[in-house]
């Protein structure tokens, strides 16, 4: 991030090649609206991230693949979940970074520039227990004023998708993902502090999704 407080995700500086992630086809029972929303989100995420932040682009492809794998469990909101998966990290883009809280910055762009679905904006703003990082940054009141928290089942599903996907887009166990975040930022970093506080909620969300999935 470029908020002047603490640096974010220096791994995105790299322009190395990243492995592509295959996103499975939509189940035929789901409607055109969901597919159209996710296709729009994929195109927007590609435009914003593919060249500017290639490793972040690899990650969101993996998160979207996770989201699509939950389509039958999520039902009518499957397209919304996948759209949020594609767009959850666009706030890392330097041109969009304003507050330093990437979920909030991404959601603001979706709301103010793209006129996106309000629930999609809420999911992006609050993804993966973002309120805890907002507290660490002194932005919790701002986040809550601008975006209501999304329904828990959808929020848990997006947390599951994000927190079981590596920075390179590969599916990983949640504990490995959490350890990687701590290793990348270091124990004293604001992000590590936030993740440490959020860990019980993240594990709970992952458990909820795994218990409800066939």
C-alpha positions in Angstrom: 0.0 0.0 0.0 1.1 3.6 -0.3 -0.6 5.2 2.7 2.6 6.4 4.4 2.1 4.2 7.5 3.5 0.8 6.8 4.5 -0.8 3.4 2.2 -3.4 2.0 2.9 -6.5 0.0 6.4 -5.9 -1.3 6.1 -9.2 -3.2 3.9 -7.4 -5.8 7.0 -5.3 -6.9 8.2 -8.5 -8.6 7.3 -8.9 -12.3 8.2 -12.6 -12.4 6.0 -15.0 -14.2 3.3 -16.7 -12.1 1.4 -19.9 -12.7 -2.0 -19.6 -14.3 -5.0 -20.8 -12.4 -7.8 -22.7 -14.1 -11.3 -21.6 -13.1 -13.8 -24.4 -13.6 -16.9 -23.9 -15.8 -20.1 -22.7 -14.3 -22.6 -25.4 -13.2 -25.4 -25.3 -15.9 -28.1 -24.8 -13.2 -26.9 -21.3 -12.4 -28.4 -18.3 -14.2 -27.0 -15.9 -16.8 -27.1 -13.0 -14.4 -24.6 -14.6 -12.1 -22.3 -15.6 -14.9 -22.5 -12.1 -16.4 -21.6 -10.4 -13.1 -18.6 -12.7 -12.6 -17.4 -12.2 -16.2 -17.6 -8.4 -15.7 -15.7 -8.7 -12.5 -13.0 -10.9 -14.0 -12.5 -8.5 -16.9 -12.2 -5.5 -14.5 -9.8 -7.3 -12.3 -7.7 -8.4 -15.3 -7.5 -4.8 -16.5 -6.4 -3.5 -13.2 -4.1 -6.2 -11.9 -2.7 -8.4 -14.6 0.1 -6.2 -15.7 0.4 -3.8 -12.7 0.4 -6.5 -10.0 0.9 -9.9 -11.6 1.4 -11.9 -8.4 -1.8 -10.3 -7.0 -3.5 -11.3 -10.2 -2.4 -14.9 -9.8 -3.8 -14.8 -6.2 -7.2 -13.5 -7.3 -7.5 -16.1 -10.0 -7.0 -18.8 -7.3 -9.5 -17.1 -5.0 -12.1 -17.0 -7.9 -11.5 -20.7 -8.6 -12.2 -21.4 -4.9 -15.4 -19.3 -5.1 -16.6 -21.1 -8.2 -16.1 -24.4 -6.4 -18.6 -23.3 -3.8 -21.3 -22.4 -6.4 -23.7 -25.2 -5.6 -23.4 -24.5 -1.9 -23.9 -20.8 -2.2 -26.8 -21.0 -4.7 -28.3 -17.9 -6.0 -25.5 -15.7 -4.6 -22.7 -17.7 -6.4 -22.1 -15.1 -9.0 -21.9 -12.4 -6.4 -19.3 -14.4 -4.4 -17.2 -15.0 -7.4 -17.3 -11.4 -8.4 -16.1 -10.4 -5.0 -13.4 -13.0 -5.2 -12.1 -11.4 -8.5 -12.3 -7.9 -7.1 -11.4 -8.3 -3.4 -7.8 -7.1 -3.8 -8.0 -4.3 -6.4 -7.4 -1.8 -3.6 -3.7 -2.8 -3.6 -3.4 -1.0 -6.9 -1.4 2.2 -6.2 -3.8 4.4 -8.2 -6.6 3.3 -6.0 -4.9 3.3 -2.6 -6.1 6.2 -0.5 -6.7 5.2 3.1 -4.2 2.3 3.1 -7.0 -0.2 3.9 -7.1 -2.1 0.6 -10.6 -3.5 1.1 -12.0 0.0 1.7 -10.1 1.6 -1.1 -11.2 -1.1 -3.6 -14.8 -0.9 -2.4 -14.8 2.9 -2.8 -13.6 2.5 -6.4 -16.3 0.0 -7.2 -19.0 2.2 -5.7 -17.9 5.6 -6.9 -16.4 4.8 -10.3 -18.0 1.5 -11.4 -21.4 2.0 -9.7 -21.2 -1.6 -8.6 -23.8 -3.6 -6.8 -23.9 -2.4 -3.1 -23.5 -6.0 -1.7 -20.5 -6.5 -3.9 -18.9 -3.4 -2.5 -19.7 -4.5 1.1 -18.1 -7.9 0.5 -14.9 -6.3 -0.9 -14.8 -3.7 1.9 -15.1 -6.2 4.7 -13.4 -9.2 3.2 -11.3 -11.5 5.5 -12.1 -9.7 8.7 -11.0 -6.3 7.4 -12.5 -4.5 10.4 -9.6 -5.7 12.5 -7.0 -4.2 10.3 -9.3 -1.1 10.1 -9.0 -0.9 13.9 -5.2 -1.2 13.7 -5.2 1.7 11.2 -7.7 3.8 13.1 -10.2 3.5 10.2 -12.9 1.3 11.8 -15.4 4.1 12.1 -14.8 5.2 8.6 -15.2 1.6 7.3 -18.5 1.0 9.2 -19.9 4.4 8.1 -19.3 3.8 4.4 -20.0 0.1 4.1 -22.3 -2.1 6.2 -21.0 -5.6 7.0 -22.2 -8.3 4.5 -24.3 -11.3 5.6 -22.1 -13.7 7.5 -22.5 -16.7 5.1 -21.2 -14.7 2.2 -18.5 -13.1 4.3 -17.4 -16.5 5.6 -17.3 -17.9 2.1 -15.1 -15.1 0.8 -12.8 -15.4 3.8 -12.5 -19.1 3.1 -11.6 -18.5 -0.5 -9.0 -15.9 0.3 -7.5 -17.6 3.3 -7.1 -21.0 1.6 -5.3 -19.5 -1.5 -1.6 -18.7 -1.6 -0.1 -15.5 -3.1 0.6 -17.5 -6.3 -3.0 -18.7 -6.6 -2.5 -22.3 -5.3 -5.0 -23.9 -2.9 -3.4 -24.3 0.6 -4.4 -25.1 4.1 -5.5 -22.1 6.1 -2.7 -22.5 8.7 -0.1 -22.5 5.9 -1.7 -19.4 4.5 -1.6 -17.6 7.9 2.0 -18.6 8.4 3.0 -17.3 5.0 1.4 -13.9 5.8 3.4 -13.7 9.1 6.6 -14.7 7.3 6.1 -12.2 4.5 5.4 -9.2 6.7 7.3 -10.0 9.9 5.9 -10.3 13.4 5.8 -6.6 14.3 4.0 -5.4 11.1 0.6 -4.0 11.3 -0.7 -6.7 8.9 0.7 -9.5 11.1 -0.8 -7.9 14.2 -4.2 -7.7 12.4 -4.0 -11.3 11.2 -3.0 -12.5 14.6 -6.1 -10.9 16.1 -8.3 -12.1 13.3 -7.1 -15.7 13.3 -9.9 -17.1 15.5 -12.5 -15.5 13.3 -10.7 -16.7 10.1 -10.5 -20.3 11.4 -14.2 -20.2 12.4 -15.2 -19.0 8.9 -13.2 -21.7 7.2 -14.7 -24.3 9.5 -18.2 -23.0 8.7 -17.7 -23.3 5.0 -16.1 -26.7 5.1 -18.9 -28.0 7.3 -21.6 -26.7 4.9 -19.9 -27.9 1.7 -20.7 -31.3 0.3 
